[in-house]
Amino acid sequence: MLASKSWTEKILLLIFAVCLIHSLWAISRGWNNPLIDVHAFRQTQTAISVFYLLKGSPWLAYETPVLGPPWSIPMEFPLYQGIVAIMVKLYQTPIDQSGRVVRAFFFYLSLIPIYVILSYLQVARAFRWLFLSLFLASPLYLFWARTFMIESTALFFSLAYLACIAVYFRYKSPIIALLACLCGIAASLTKVTTMAGFLILASVWIGANWFKKESSRNLARDLLIPVVLFIVIPFLLAKIWVNFADAQKLLNPMAADLITSKALRDWNFGTIAQKLSWSGWSNYLNMTLNDVFGGTIVSLIVLLILPFFTRRKLFILASTSLFIVTVAIFTNLHFVHNYYPYANALFLLVAAGFVLVGLIEKNQQILRYAGWLTLTLVLLSQFHLYRDYWYPQINHRNELEINYLEIAERVRNRTSTNGVILIYGSDWNPLIPYYSQRRSLMFNGQSNNQREENALDQLSKTNYKIEGIIFCNETRYEREQKKDLNSLYNLKDKPIFSNKHCDVYTTRHSK
């Protein structure tokens, strides 16, 4: 029996090593590419804040200069952005690659708290490598771990928060309690939508610990302190940050009714119709299960059929339920963004891990073989989907975004570093402002004439001059608008540059 356990651990360690090597290869692909693969909008929105932090922007009220002055329209707390900025400052590395390094660093760092949590869930050491292998091989995590986004930072601190809580309940150490609180604060501030599932799990853990049948229960140590430190304080600080961020956005005419927490309520939480939509859930689950496990069919076999043959049904059900609950809270965000499962797909991987462990540790030889075969099938499916779908996305060049890069280069060459660019017809996609390294006032489809006039008036009171105006997509054909702007800014008769999507004009203030 001992020999069998030894061989099991050696095999699972070998599998872990293979998954680790494969993940390093996958994350290093397209390392020097610009941020235009998938969700370039969100990647450049994060990157442009780093750029201006390095230019002297305030840290808390950090600048994302795409909607005119005042330039601060903070979304998440800038923990990730600050770390990237420090790395760029210390090592003189490019911003794009520095952001990828930090993102990948937190992805790999997440392995440590996962390992700790599994130990406190009484998962045998040999089988912990199985869970970590599923995480490392998942196409969803492999792709997004190399992007310029905050997800891996938020997930790491959420996992570290949960691991510290587990350690606290074993040793009752005040230092560990404080560390759990700090990790919870960092996770909530970085991305509260990621932290939500872990807050729920922590609440359940606190309750379960309190209701254990033990004579030594201590009200302060076992209930009041954990509730205050692990739940109340992280939640309150996240609320304080949201209020601060909203106050900054309300100062900006273009942001006030566009991206405050009140304006984004339906966008964040979705509607009742969405939450009850069979087609919405079906599409989301099909996409997510495919991205997490490499195939919908294999994931359904693992999560719906094989659990009947294992003894850890409660863990499997709890993990799967936690995944569903987090989607039910932030429904629209998950339905619209294919990177949002980064926050909660780990719960599905944990459920699958318990299924596979439950089979491999069985006495019946046929069930053990079924467990090993299923593990092999899942890993091969994950590798295949990454190579077949996500890997091509790294080098995929969207025509629109290539055109935007061309525009950014022309703007950077024909305007001064203190110049401001007006951009019509590109929503508030920061790709052009980020790669042109110019502040901008972007007019989106949700703005009205009054907001635009207020934004232009506010810009006129600053020391920044409008040096270029860009018309993209349908706004290229709005000639009357160009006439109005010509009278204000003395536009050149012809654009200095045009491509398939945009026309670029300079003004009398341009160099």
C-alpha positions as CSV (number, residue, x, y, z in Angstrom):
1,M,0.0,0.0,0.0
2,L,2.8,2.4,0.9
3,A,4.6,1.6,-2.4
4,S,1.4,2.3,-4.2
5,K,1.1,5.7,-2.5
6,S,4.7,6.5,-3.3
7,W,4.2,5.7,-7.0
8,T,1.0,7.8,-7.1
9,E,2.9,10.8,-5.8
10,K,5.8,10.3,-8.2
11,I,3.4,10.1,-11.2
12,L,1.4,13.2,-10.1
13,L,4.7,15.1,-9.5
14,L,5.8,14.2,-13.0
15,I,2.4,15.4,-14.4
16,F,2.8,18.6,-12.4
17,A,6.2,19.2,-13.9
18,V,5.0,18.6,-17.4
19,C,2.1,21.1,-16.8
20,L,4.5,23.6,-15.3
21,I,6.8,23.5,-18.3
22,H,3.9,23.7,-20.7
23,S,2.5,26.7,-18.8
24,L,5.9,28.5,-19.0
25,W,6.0,27.9,-22.8
26,A,2.4,29.1,-23.2
27,I,2.8,32.3,-21.1
28,S,5.9,33.3,-23.0
29,R,4.3,33.2,-26.4
30,G,3.8,36.6,-28.0
31,W,5.7,38.2,-25.1
32,N,6.7,41.3,-27.1
33,N,3.4,41.8,-29.0
34,P,1.5,45.0,-28.4
35,L,-1.6,44.7,-26.2
36,I,-4.0,44.1,-29.1
37,D,-4.9,40.4,-28.9
38,V,-8.1,39.8,-26.8
39,H,-9.8,42.6,-24.9
40,A,-7.3,45.2,-26.0
41,F,-9.8,47.8,-24.5
42,R,-9.3,46.5,-21.0
43,Q,-5.6,45.8,-21.3
44,T,-4.7,49.3,-22.6
45,Q,-7.0,50.9,-20.0
46,T,-4.9,49.3,-17.3
47,A,-1.6,50.0,-19.1
48,I,-2.3,53.7,-19.7
49,S,-2.8,54.3,-16.0
50,V,0.6,52.8,-15.4
51,F,2.1,55.1,-18.0
52,Y,0.8,58.2,-16.3
53,L,1.7,56.9,-12.8
54,L,5.3,57.0,-14.2
55,K,4.7,60.5,-15.4
56,G,3.8,61.7,-11.9
57,S,0.1,61.0,-11.6
58,P,-1.3,60.8,-8.1
59,W,-1.5,57.2,-6.9
60,L,-5.0,57.0,-5.4
61,A,-6.6,59.4,-7.8
62,Y,-4.6,58.0,-10.6
63,E,-5.0,59.3,-14.1
64,T,-6.7,57.4,-17.0
65,P,-6.7,60.4,-19.4
66,V,-9.3,59.3,-22.0
67,L,-12.4,61.3,-21.1
68,G,-10.9,64.7,-20.7
69,P,-10.0,66.7,-17.5
70,P,-10.0,66.1,-14.7
71,W,-8.1,63.1,-15.9
72,S,-8.7,60.8,-12.9
73,I,-11.5,58.3,-13.4
74,P,-10.3,55.5,-11.1
75,M,-11.9,52.1,-11.5
76,E,-10.1,49.4,-9.3
77,F,-7.6,50.3,-6.6
78,P,-4.2,50.6,-8.3
79,L,-2.3,47.8,-6.5
80,Y,-1.4,45.9,-9.7
81,Q,-0.7,49.2,-11.6
82,G,1.5,50.4,-8.8
83,I,3.5,47.2,-8.7
84,V,4.0,47.4,-12.5
85,A,5.0,51.1,-12.3
86,I,7.6,50.3,-9.5
87,M,9.0,47.5,-11.6
88,V,9.4,49.7,-14.7
89,K,11.0,52.4,-12.5
90,L,13.5,50.0,-10.9
91,Y,14.5,47.9,-13.8
92,Q,13.8,50.3,-16.8
93,T,11.8,47.6,-18.5
94,P,9.0,48.3,-21.1
95,I,5.5,48.8,-19.6
96,D,3.8,46.1,-21.7
97,Q,6.3,43.4,-20.8
98,S,6.5,44.5,-17.1
99,G,2.7,44.2,-16.8
100,R,2.9,40.6,-18.2
101,V,5.7,39.7,-15.8
102,V,3.7,40.9,-12.8
103,R,0.5,39.2,-14.0
104,A,2.4,35.9,-14.6
105,F,4.2,36.2,-11.2
106,F,0.9,36.3,-9.3
107,F,-0.5,33.4,-11.4
108,Y,2.4,31.2,-10.3
109,L,2.4,32.6,-6.8
110,S,-1.2,31.4,-6.5
111,L,0.0,27.8,-6.4
112,I,1.3,28.4,-2.8
113,P,-2.1,29.3,-1.1
114,I,-3.9,26.7,-3.2
115,Y,-1.5,24.1,-1.8
116,V,-2.0,25.4,1.8
117,I,-5.8,25.4,1.5
118,L,-5.8,21.8,0.1
119,S,-3.7,20.7,3.1
120,Y,-6.3,22.1,5.5
121,L,-9.0,20.4,3.5
122,Q,-7.1,17.2,4.4
123,V,-6.2,16.4,0.8
124,A,-3.2,14.0,0.8
125,R,0.1,15.6,-0.2
126,A,0.3,13.4,-3.3
127,F,-3.0,14.5,-4.6
128,R,-2.4,18.2,-4.1
129,W,-0.2,18.0,-7.2
130,L,-3.2,16.9,-9.2
131,F,-5.2,20.0,-8.3
132,L,-2.2,22.3,-9.1
133,S,-1.8,20.5,-12.5
134,L,-5.4,21.1,-13.5
135,F,-4.9,24.8,-12.6
136,L,-1.6,25.1,-14.6
137,A,-3.1,23.3,-17.7
138,S,-6.4,25.2,-17.8
139,P,-6.6,27.1,-21.1
140,L,-8.5,29.9,-19.4
141,Y,-5.7,30.6,-16.9
142,L,-2.9,30.0,-19.3
143,F,-4.1,32.7,-21.8
144,W,-5.2,35.4,-19.3
145,A,-2.1,34.9,-17.1
146,R,0.0,36.6,-19.9
147,T,-2.2,39.6,-20.4
148,F,-2.0,43.2,-18.9
149,M,-4.8,42.8,-16.5
150,I,-5.5,42.7,-12.7
151,E,-7.2,39.3,-12.5
152,S,-4.2,37.2,-11.3
153,T,-3.3,39.8,-8.6
154,A,-6.9,39.7,-7.3
155,L,-7.1,35.9,-7.4
156,F,-3.7,35.5,-5.5
157,F,-4.7,37.8,-2.7
158,S,-8.2,36.1,-2.5
159,L,-6.5,32.7,-2.2
160,A,-3.9,34.0,0.3
161,Y,-6.7,35.4,2.4
162,L,-8.5,32.1,2.5
163,A,-5.2,30.2,3.2
164,C,-4.5,32.5,6.1
165,I,-8.0,32.0,7.5
166,A,-7.4,28.2,7.4
167,V,-4.1,28.6,9.3
168,Y,-5.7,30.9,11.8
169,F,-8.4,28.5,12.7
170,R,-5.7,25.8,13.4
171,Y,-3.3,28.0,15.4
172,K,-5.3,31.0,16.5
173,S,-2.4,33.3,15.9
174,P,-3.0,37.1,16.0
175,I,-0.3,37.6,13.4
176,I,-2.0,35.2,11.0
177,A,-5.3,36.9,11.7
178,L,-3.8,40.3,10.8
179,L,-2.2,38.8,7.6
180,A,-5.6,37.3,6.6
181,C,-7.2,40.8,7.1
182,L,-4.5,42.5,5.0
183,C,-4.8,39.9,2.2
184,G,-8.6,40.3,2.3
185,I,-8.2,44.1,2.0
186,A,-5.8,43.8,-0.9
187,A,-8.1,41.4,-2.7
188,S,-11.3,43.5,-2.1
189,L,-9.6,46.7,-3.3
190,T,-8.0,45.1,-6.3
191,K,-11.2,43.5,-7.6
192,V,-14.2,43.0,-5.4
193,T,-15.9,40.9,-8.0
194,T,-13.1,38.3,-7.7
195,M,-13.2,38.5,-3.9
196,A,-16.9,38.0,-3.6
197,G,-16.8,34.2,-3.9
198,F,-14.0,34.0,-1.3
199,L,-15.9,36.3,1.1
200,I,-18.9,33.9,0.9
201,L,-16.6,30.9,1.5
202,A,-14.8,32.6,4.4
203,S,-18.2,33.3,6.0
204,V,-19.2,29.7,5.7
205,W,-15.8,28.6,7.1
206,I,-16.2,31.0,10.1
207,G,-19.7,29.6,10.7
208,A,-18.7,26.0,10.4
209,N,-15.8,26.6,12.8
210,W,-18.1,28.2,15.3
211,F,-20.7,25.4,15.2
212,K,-18.2,22.6,15.7
213,K,-19.1,20.6,18.8
214,E,-16.2,21.7,21.0
215,S,-16.3,22.7,24.6
216,S,-13.5,25.2,24.2
217,R,-15.3,27.7,21.9
218,N,-14.3,31.3,22.6
219,L,-16.7,33.9,21.4
220,A,-14.1,36.6,20.7
221,R,-11.4,34.4,19.3
222,D,-13.6,32.1,17.2
223,L,-16.4,34.4,16.0
224,L,-16.2,38.1,16.7
225,I,-12.5,38.6,15.7
226,P,-12.8,36.5,12.5
227,V,-16.1,38.3,11.5
228,V,-14.6,41.7,12.0
229,L,-11.2,41.1,10.6
230,F,-12.0,38.7,7.7
231,I,-15.4,40.0,6.6
232,V,-16.4,43.5,7.9
233,I,-13.1,45.3,7.4
234,P,-12.3,44.1,3.8
235,F,-15.9,44.9,2.8
236,L,-16.0,48.3,4.4
237,L,-12.7,49.4,2.8
238,A,-13.9,48.2,-0.6
239,K,-17.0,50.3,0.0
240,I,-14.8,53.3,1.0
241,W,-12.8,52.9,-2.2
242,V,-15.9,52.8,-4.4
243,N,-17.2,56.0,-2.8
244,F,-13.8,57.7,-3.3
245,A,-13.6,56.5,-7.0
246,D,-17.2,57.7,-7.6
247,A,-16.3,61.1,-6.1
248,Q,-13.4,61.5,-8.6
249,K,-15.6,60.4,-11.6
250,L,-18.4,62.9,-10.7
251,L,-15.9,65.7,-11.3
252,N,-15.6,64.6,-15.0
253,P,-18.5,65.6,-17.2
254,M,-18.0,62.5,-19.5
255,A,-17.6,60.0,-16.7
256,A,-20.3,61.2,-14.2
257,D,-23.2,59.4,-15.8
258,L,-21.2,56.7,-17.5
259,I,-18.9,54.8,-15.2
260,T,-19.9,55.6,-11.6
261,S,-21.0,52.6,-9.5
262,K,-24.6,53.8,-9.8
263,A,-24.4,54.1,-13.6
264,L,-22.8,50.7,-13.8
265,R,-25.2,48.9,-11.5
266,D,-27.1,47.0,-14.2
267,W,-23.9,46.5,-16.1
268,N,-22.3,44.8,-13.1
269,F,-25.1,42.8,-11.7
270,G,-27.2,42.2,-14.8
271,T,-31.0,42.1,-14.9
272,I,-33.5,39.6,-13.5
273,A,-34.2,38.5,-17.0
274,Q,-30.5,37.7,-17.5
275,K,-30.3,35.8,-14.3
276,L,-33.3,33.7,-15.4
277,S,-32.2,33.3,-19.0
278,W,-31.8,29.7,-20.0
279,S,-30.0,30.6,-23.3
280,G,-27.7,33.1,-21.4
281,W,-26.7,30.5,-18.9
282,S,-26.3,27.8,-21.5
283,N,-24.0,29.9,-23.7
284,Y,-22.0,31.0,-20.7
285,L,-21.5,27.5,-19.3
286,N,-20.7,26.0,-22.7
287,M,-18.0,28.7,-23.3
288,T,-16.6,28.5,-19.7
289,L,-16.5,24.8,-19.3
290,N,-14.8,24.6,-22.7
291,D,-12.2,27.2,-21.7
292,V,-11.6,25.6,-18.3
293,F,-11.4,21.9,-19.2
294,G,-10.8,21.9,-22.9
295,G,-14.2,20.6,-23.8
296,T,-17.8,20.7,-22.6
297,I,-18.4,17.0,-22.8
298,V,-15.4,16.0,-20.8
299,S,-16.2,18.6,-18.2
300,L,-19.9,17.4,-17.9
301,I,-18.6,13.8,-17.4
302,V,-16.3,14.9,-14.6
303,L,-18.7,17.2,-12.9
304,L,-22.1,15.5,-13.3
305,I,-21.5,11.7,-13.8
306,L,-18.3,10.7,-12.0
307,P,-19.1,12.3,-8.6
308,F,-21.6,9.5,-8.0
309,F,-18.6,7.1,-7.7
310,T,-16.7,9.2,-5.1
311,R,-17.1,9.8,-1.4
312,R,-16.4,13.6,-1.4
313,K,-19.7,14.7,-2.8
314,L,-20.1,17.5,-0.3
315,F,-16.9,19.2,-1.4
316,I,-17.8,18.7,-5.1
317,L,-21.2,20.2,-4.6
318,A,-20.0,23.1,-2.5
319,S,-17.3,24.0,-5.0
320,T,-19.6,23.8,-8.0
321,S,-22.3,25.8,-6.2
322,L,-19.8,28.5,-5.3
323,F,-19.0,28.9,-9.0
324,I,-22.7,29.3,-9.9
325,V,-23.4,31.7,-7.1
326,T,-20.7,34.2,-8.1
327,V,-22.1,34.2,-11.7
328,A,-25.6,34.7,-10.3
329,I,-24.4,37.8,-8.5
330,F,-22.4,39.5,-11.3
331,T,-24.4,38.0,-14.2
332,N,-23.8,40.5,-16.9
333,L,-20.1,40.8,-16.3
334,H,-19.7,37.1,-16.7
335,F,-22.0,36.8,-19.7
336,V,-20.3,39.6,-21.6
337,H,-16.5,39.2,-20.7
338,N,-14.8,35.9,-21.4
339,Y,-12.1,36.7,-18.9
340,Y,-14.4,37.0,-15.9
341,P,-14.3,33.2,-15.1
342,Y,-10.7,33.8,-14.0
343,A,-12.2,34.8,-10.7
344,N,-14.3,31.7,-10.1
345,A,-13.4,28.9,-12.5
346,L,-10.9,27.7,-9.9
347,F,-13.9,26.4,-8.0
348,L,-14.8,24.1,-10.9
349,L,-11.2,22.9,-11.1
350,V,-11.3,22.1,-7.3
351,A,-14.6,20.2,-7.8
352,A,-13.0,18.2,-10.7
353,G,-9.9,17.6,-8.5
354,F,-12.0,16.0,-5.8
355,V,-13.8,13.8,-8.3
356,L,-10.5,12.5,-9.8
357,V,-8.9,12.0,-6.4
358,G,-12.1,10.2,-5.2
359,L,-11.7,7.8,-8.1
360,I,-7.9,7.3,-7.9
361,E,-8.0,6.5,-4.2
362,K,-10.7,3.8,-4.6
363,N,-9.9,0.2,-3.7
364,Q,-11.6,-1.1,-6.9
365,Q,-9.1,-1.3,-9.6
366,I,-11.6,-0.4,-12.4
367,L,-12.4,2.9,-10.6
368,R,-8.7,3.7,-10.1
369,Y,-8.1,3.1,-13.8
370,A,-11.1,5.3,-14.6
371,G,-9.6,8.1,-12.5
372,W,-6.2,8.0,-14.2
373,L,-7.8,7.7,-17.6
374,T,-10.1,10.7,-16.9
375,L,-7.2,12.8,-15.6
376,T,-5.2,12.1,-18.7
377,L,-8.2,12.9,-20.9
378,V,-8.8,16.2,-19.1
379,L,-5.2,17.3,-19.3
380,L,-4.9,16.4,-23.0
381,S,-8.2,18.2,-23.7
382,Q,-6.8,21.3,-21.9
383,F,-3.5,21.2,-23.9
384,H,-5.4,20.7,-27.1
385,L,-7.8,23.6,-26.7
386,Y,-5.0,25.9,-25.8
387,R,-3.0,25.0,-28.8
388,D,-6.0,24.9,-31.1
389,Y,-7.9,28.0,-30.0
390,W,-6.1,30.3,-27.5
391,Y,-2.6,30.1,-28.9
392,P,-3.7,31.5,-32.3
393,Q,-5.4,34.4,-30.5
394,I,-2.0,35.6,-29.3
395,N,-0.8,36.4,-32.8
396,H,-4.2,37.3,-34.2
397,R,-4.3,40.8,-35.7
398,N,-7.7,42.4,-35.6
399,E,-7.9,44.8,-38.6
400,L,-9.5,47.6,-36.5
401,E,-6.8,47.4,-33.8
402,I,-4.0,47.4,-36.4
403,N,-5.6,50.5,-37.9
404,Y,-5.7,52.1,-34.4
405,L,-2.0,51.3,-33.9
406,E,-1.2,53.1,-37.2
407,I,-3.2,56.1,-36.0
408,A,-1.4,56.2,-32.7
409,E,2.0,56.2,-34.4
410,R,1.0,59.2,-36.7
411,V,-0.5,61.1,-33.7
412,R,2.7,60.6,-31.7
413,N,4.8,61.9,-34.5
414,R,2.7,64.9,-35.4
415,T,1.7,66.3,-31.9
416,S,3.6,67.4,-28.8
417,T,3.8,65.5,-25.6
418,N,1.4,68.1,-24.0
419,G,-1.1,67.9,-26.8
420,V,-4.6,66.6,-26.3
421,I,-6.5,64.6,-29.0
422,L,-10.2,64.6,-29.5
423,I,-11.5,61.2,-30.7
424,Y,-14.9,60.5,-32.1
425,G,-16.4,57.1,-32.9
426,S,-14.1,54.9,-30.9
427,D,-16.2,54.7,-27.7
428,W,-13.6,55.2,-24.9
429,N,-11.2,52.5,-26.1
430,P,-7.7,53.6,-24.7
431,L,-5.7,51.9,-27.5
432,I,-5.0,55.1,-29.5
433,P,-4.3,57.3,-26.4
434,Y,-2.1,54.7,-24.8
435,Y,0.1,54.0,-27.9
436,S,0.2,57.6,-29.0
437,Q,1.1,58.6,-25.4
438,R,-1.3,61.5,-25.6
439,R,-4.1,62.6,-23.4
440,S,-7.5,62.5,-25.0
441,L,-11.1,63.4,-24.8
442,M,-13.1,60.6,-26.3
443,F,-16.7,61.0,-27.3
444,N,-18.8,57.9,-27.0
445,G,-22.3,57.0,-28.1
446,Q,-23.7,57.4,-24.6
447,S,-22.7,61.1,-24.3
448,N,-25.0,64.0,-25.3
449,N,-24.3,67.4,-26.6
450,Q,-24.4,69.1,-23.1
451,R,-21.9,66.7,-21.7
452,E,-19.6,67.1,-24.6
453,E,-19.8,70.9,-24.4
454,N,-19.1,70.8,-20.6
455,A,-16.1,68.5,-21.3
456,L,-14.7,70.8,-24.0
457,D,-15.3,73.8,-21.7
458,Q,-13.4,72.1,-18.9
459,L,-10.6,71.3,-21.2
460,S,-10.3,74.9,-22.3
461,K,-9.6,75.9,-18.7
462,T,-6.5,73.8,-18.6
463,N,-3.0,74.4,-20.0
464,Y,-3.5,71.6,-22.5
465,K,-4.1,72.4,-26.2
466,I,-6.1,70.3,-28.7
467,E,-3.5,69.3,-31.3
468,G,-5.4,66.7,-33.2
469,I,-8.9,65.4,-33.9
470,I,-9.6,61.8,-35.0
471,F,-12.8,60.7,-36.6
472,C,-13.3,56.9,-36.6
473,N,-15.9,54.6,-38.2
474,E,-19.3,56.2,-38.8
475,T,-18.2,59.7,-37.6
476,R,-15.9,60.0,-40.6
477,Y,-18.9,60.9,-42.7
478,E,-20.4,63.5,-40.4
479,R,-19.3,66.5,-42.4
480,E,-21.3,69.1,-40.5
481,Q,-19.5,68.2,-37.3
482,K,-16.2,68.7,-39.0
483,K,-17.3,72.2,-40.1
484,D,-18.1,73.2,-36.6
485,L,-14.8,71.9,-35.3
486,N,-13.0,73.6,-38.2
487,S,-14.3,77.0,-37.0
488,L,-13.1,76.3,-33.5
489,Y,-9.7,74.7,-34.1
490,N,-8.8,75.6,-37.7
491,L,-8.5,72.0,-38.9
492,K,-6.4,71.4,-41.9
493,D,-8.5,70.9,-45.1
494,K,-7.4,67.3,-45.5
495,P,-6.5,64.6,-43.0
496,I,-2.8,64.1,-42.4
497,F,-3.5,60.4,-42.4
498,S,-6.4,58.1,-43.2
499,N,-6.8,54.4,-43.1
500,K,-9.8,52.0,-43.4
501,H,-11.3,53.1,-40.0
502,C,-10.1,56.6,-39.1
503,D,-9.2,60.1,-40.4
504,V,-6.6,62.2,-38.5
505,Y,-6.7,66.0,-38.6
506,T,-4.3,68.3,-36.9
507,T,-5.1,71.8,-35.6
508,R,-3.2,75.1,-35.5
509,H,-1.7,74.0,-32.2
510,S,0.0,70.9,-33.6
511,K,3.7,70.8,-34.1
